[in-house]
Structure formats: C-alpha cells, structure tokens
C-alpha cells in the first residue's frame, strides 16, 4: 500500500516538472496589470473617494 502511494506521488511530481515557470510568469504579469491599472485609475478613484467623503461629512 505504501509503495503505491509513493509511486502515485512520484508520478504526480514528474508530471508537474516545468509548470513552475508558467505560474511565475502568470503571477508577474498579473502584478504588472494591477500596477498599470492602479497607475491609470488611481487619481480618478482618489478624487471620487474624496468627493464621497466630502458629501458625507458635509464640508
């Protein structure tokens, strides 16, 4: 039984070789998109937030 479990995990590990660079690339691209969107939309969202706070506080 133990040997079957070991062979399963050994085969699973062999199938996953080379998948790490793909996930690293996806993570870096996602982070880049977040930074780009934040840079473009940040000032507009900041102004919207300040306007909403001003309306709520009554100033």
Beta strands, then each sheet from edge to edge (+ up, - down):
end
